[in-house]
């Protein structure tokens, strides 16, 4: 089934279309994100509502194979992406992250701190539009091990250390602690997600990584490797067909653009 106009697509999902698409061969839904953000700033009603809706929105995983180009709505998280595009908070920013060693997590944290605590916008939404080598951070460690993804990082990371929250940090930390939850000690994907940030994954990057894996090994099928990588995206990620295309959608929806490099 191919994409329908946006209003019909939303109605389809509301009427149970997501359950119907779950029956498609070679595809499935991941469980709704069980870890709702628990460190959203006080008074952030719109952001908290978005977090609840995103947690309930389906994530398409469980593929046997995925094609080079996504052109069907049953292959990506269009309901969740629509929720991002329709966010009505007063401040929303998108960070383009393409280099794994760039300071994108640090910059997102600084933007969240400034917007929430200095400018008093608790509903500030930070979205990471991730592609290139930065996309490696959105895969479970099992994928790094299975496909030797550390080699794709160009020697800048031996493992996916970007996700897990450091031990000992807590939302109750003093904001002035540089090693705490709101300081550089909080530069982790999980910490930012707990505060309401959203990570957006790129199918085009996933398939490119898969083609590179197959090319290096001299065997395998890129569509199948891409499916395995997609099925093992970290929790809470929103999958879109192309991040560079989705950036235009985010800007059209009023997100300010920032480059994290």
MARGU-132989 format. One line per 8 residues: number of its first residue (from 0); their letters; for each residue x, y, z of C-alpha. Coordinates in nm, 3 decimals. Each point is the difference from the previous one (the first is absolute). Layout:
NUM = a = X:Y:Z | ...
***
This chain:
0 = xxxxxxxx = 0.000:0.000:0.000 | 0.146:0.335:-0.103 | -0.015:0.332:0.183 | -0.332:0.176:0.017 | -0.056:0.375:0.050 | 0.096:0.111:0.348 | -0.353:0.051:0.133 | -0.113:-0.344:-0.118
8 = xxxxxxxx = 0.316:-0.158:0.141 | -0.062:0.146:0.344 | -0.360:-0.113:-0.009 | 0.113:-0.347:-0.106 | 0.228:-0.027:0.302 | -0.269:0.125:0.237 | -0.247:-0.256:-0.131 | 0.232:-0.292:0.060
16 = xxxxxxxx = 0.212:0.007:-0.314 | 0.312:-0.060:0.206 | -0.137:-0.334:0.116 | -0.091:-0.094:-0.354 | 0.348:0.076:-0.132 | 0.153:-0.219:0.268 | -0.125:-0.296:-0.202 | 0.216:0.091:-0.301
24 = xxxxxxxx = 0.262:-0.267:-0.079 | 0.354:0.066:0.117 | -0.091:0.294:0.221 | -0.107:0.056:0.357 | -0.036:0.258:0.272 | 0.233:0.059:0.289 | -0.161:0.035:0.340 | -0.096:0.351:0.097
32 = xxxxxxxx = 0.285:0.168:0.184 | -0.049:-0.105:0.364 | 0.237:0.268:0.131 | -0.184:0.329:-0.012 | 0.216:0.306:0.060 | 0.014:0.047:0.377 | 0.209:0.316:0.019 | -0.209:0.243:-0.205
40 = xxxxxxxx = 0.004:0.346:0.157 | -0.286:0.103:0.226 | -0.277:0.170:-0.195 | 0.085:-0.170:-0.329 | -0.354:-0.114:-0.077 | 0.033:0.001:-0.378 | 0.332:-0.187:0.010 | -0.136:-0.257:0.244
48 = xxxxxxxx = -0.303:-0.055:-0.223 | 0.224:-0.047:-0.304 | 0.211:-0.253:0.193 | -0.309:-0.203:0.088 | -0.123:0.004:-0.360 | 0.342:-0.096:-0.135 | 0.022:-0.287:0.246 | -0.333:-0.134:-0.128
56 = xxxxxxxx = 0.082:0.049:-0.370 | 0.109:-0.315:-0.186 | 0.360:-0.062:-0.100 | 0.044:-0.222:-0.305 | 0.257:-0.269:0.070 | 0.015:-0.378:-0.049 | 0.087:0.019:-0.370 | 0.145:-0.286:-0.204
64 = xxxxxxxx = 0.136:0.247:-0.255 | -0.045:0.364:-0.093 | 0.052:0.164:-0.341 | 0.256:0.258:-0.102 | -0.262:0.277:-0.013 | -0.300:0.032:0.227 | -0.313:0.104:-0.189 | -0.271:-0.174:0.205
72 = xxxxxxxx = -0.142:0.102:0.336 | 0.019:-0.354:0.141 | 0.381:0.024:-0.002 | 0.051:0.296:0.235 | -0.131:0.165:0.316 | -0.228:0.251:-0.172 | -0.244:0.035:0.290 | 0.279:0.096:0.241
80 = xxxxxxxx = 0.157:0.236:-0.252 | -0.337:0.170:-0.054 | -0.019:0.061:0.375 | 0.336:0.178:-0.011 | -0.106:0.213:-0.295 | -0.325:0.101:0.170 | 0.161:0.096:0.333 | -0.142:0.331:0.119
88 = xxxxxxxx = 0.247:0.092:0.271 | 0.127:0.358:-0.022 | 0.364:-0.099:-0.057 | 0.132:-0.294:-0.204 | 0.344:-0.063:-0.146 | 0.148:-0.262:-0.229 | 0.367:-0.099:0.016 | 0.153:-0.159:-0.310
96 = xxxxxxxx = 0.255:-0.254:0.124 | 0.216:-0.171:-0.262 | 0.343:-0.050:0.162 | 0.036:-0.244:0.287 | 0.276:0.202:0.168 | -0.186:0.333:-0.023 | -0.134:0.160:0.317 | -0.367:-0.043:-0.090
104 = xxxxxxxx = -0.106:-0.155:0.331 | 0.180:0.273:0.192 | -0.153:0.275:-0.215 | -0.351:-0.144:0.035 | 0.046:-0.011:0.377 | 0.118:0.361:0.006 | -0.298:0.109:-0.212 | -0.241:-0.182:0.230
112 = xxxxxxxx = 0.158:0.152:0.310 | -0.009:0.351:-0.142 | -0.355:-0.022:-0.130 | -0.146:-0.165:0.309 | 0.190:0.167:0.284 | 0.110:0.338:-0.140 | -0.269:0.089:-0.255 | -0.277:-0.176:0.197
120 = xxxxxxxx = -0.138:-0.216:-0.281 | -0.065:-0.336:0.169 | -0.174:-0.131:-0.315 | 0.316:0.038:-0.210 | 0.031:-0.298:-0.235 | 0.343:-0.111:-0.124 | 0.012:-0.244:-0.292 | 0.315:-0.166:-0.132
128 = xxxxxxxx = -0.012:-0.071:-0.375 | 0.271:-0.265:-0.018 | 0.183:-0.135:-0.305 | 0.353:-0.072:-0.119 | 0.240:-0.151:0.253 | -0.203:0.152:0.285 | -0.269:-0.252:-0.089 | 0.213:-0.276:0.150
136 = xxxxxxxx = -0.103:0.132:0.343 | -0.362:-0.101:-0.067 | 0.074:-0.374:-0.029 | 0.008:-0.245:0.289 | 0.347:-0.120:0.101 | -0.088:-0.343:-0.140 | 0.006:0.153:-0.349 | 0.344:0.150:0.062
144 = xxxxxxxx = 0.119:-0.345:0.099 | -0.171:-0.191:-0.282 | 0.107:0.229:-0.284 | 0.322:0.152:0.133 | -0.147:0.349:-0.004 | 0.291:0.143:0.197 | 0.189:-0.006:-0.331 | -0.264:0.236:-0.144
152 = xxxxxxxx = 0.075:0.245:0.279 | 0.349:0.063:-0.138 | 0.173:-0.081:0.326 | -0.204:0.259:0.193 | -0.204:-0.254:0.197 | 0.067:-0.363:0.085 | -0.353:-0.060:0.129 | -0.332:0.177:0.025
160 = xxxxxxxx = 0.068:0.197:0.316 | -0.236:0.279:-0.104 | -0.326:-0.148:0.125 | 0.030:-0.109:0.362 | -0.032:0.252:0.277 | 0.308:0.031:0.222 | -0.033:-0.154:0.344 | -0.079:0.237:0.281
168 = xxxxxxxx = -0.178:0.279:-0.190 | -0.359:0.090:0.085 | -0.261:0.265:-0.088 | 0.026:0.106:0.365 | 0.365:0.108:-0.051 | 0.092:0.362:0.061 | -0.019:0.176:-0.337 | 0.344:0.147:0.059
176 = xxxxxxxx = 0.172:-0.339:0.023 | 0.209:-0.039:-0.313 | 0.016:-0.375:0.054 | -0.372:-0.028:0.069 | -0.320:-0.059:-0.193 | -0.014:0.353:-0.146 | 0.372:0.038:-0.059 | 0.236:-0.171:-0.245
184 = xxxxxxxx = -0.051:-0.311:0.212 | -0.346:-0.011:-0.156 | 0.123:-0.019:-0.359 | -0.168:-0.331:-0.077 | -0.288:-0.091:-0.226 | -0.194:-0.157:0.285 | 0.039:0.308:0.222 | -0.126:0.229:-0.278
192 = xxxxxxxx = -0.290:-0.235:-0.072 | -0.096:0.010:0.368 | -0.026:0.378:-0.038 | -0.226:-0.030:-0.307 | 0.247:0.014:-0.289 | -0.077:-0.217:-0.304 | 0.246:-0.188:-0.222 | -0.094:-0.037:-0.367
200 = xxxxxxxx = 0.159:-0.284:-0.200 | 0.065:-0.003:-0.375 | -0.085:-0.298:-0.221 | 0.233:0.126:-0.274 | 0.292:-0.003:0.246 | -0.097:-0.344:0.128 | -0.002:-0.146:-0.350 | 0.330:0.171:-0.085
208 = xxxxxxxx = 0.159:-0.151:0.312 | -0.142:-0.339:-0.098 | 0.143:0.026:-0.351 | 0.337:0.084:0.151 | -0.017:-0.304:0.229 | -0.082:-0.229:-0.293 | 0.269:0.157:-0.216 | 0.270:-0.056:0.262
216 = xxxxxxxx = -0.101:-0.356:0.072 | -0.052:-0.096:-0.363 | -0.318:-0.187:0.089 | -0.352:0.054:0.124 | -0.295:0.208:-0.114 | -0.017:0.372:0.070 | -0.380:0.001:0.026 | 0.015:-0.268:0.269
224 = xxxxxxxx = 0.284:0.165:0.193 | -0.189:0.330:-0.015 | -0.305:-0.176:0.143 | 0.207:-0.142:0.286 | 0.143:0.343:0.078 | -0.349:0.155:-0.013 | -0.139:-0.265:0.231 | 0.272:0.084:0.252
232 = xxxxxxxx = -0.029:0.376:0.023 | 0.017:0.117:0.360 | -0.320:0.060:0.191 | -0.212:0.305:-0.074 | 0.153:0.085:-0.340 | -0.226:0.130:-0.279 | 0.088:-0.149:-0.340 | -0.049:0.216:-0.312
240 = xxxxxxxx = 0.082:-0.078:-0.366 | 0.270:0.267:-0.033 | 0.121:0.234:0.273 | 0.116:0.264:-0.248 | -0.350:-0.001:-0.149 | -0.160:0.005:0.345 | 0.208:0.304:0.094 | -0.198:0.196:-0.260
248 = xxxxxxxx = -0.324:-0.126:0.154 | 0.115:0.105:0.346 | 0.099:0.346:-0.121 | -0.334:0.039:-0.178 | -0.169:-0.090:0.331 | 0.185:0.282:0.176 | 0.304:-0.175:0.147 | 0.314:0.212:0.011
256 = xxxxx = 0.303:-0.166:-0.160 | 0.335:-0.057:0.167 | 0.300:-0.195:-0.131 | 0.184:-0.203:0.260 | 0.348:0.004:-0.149
***
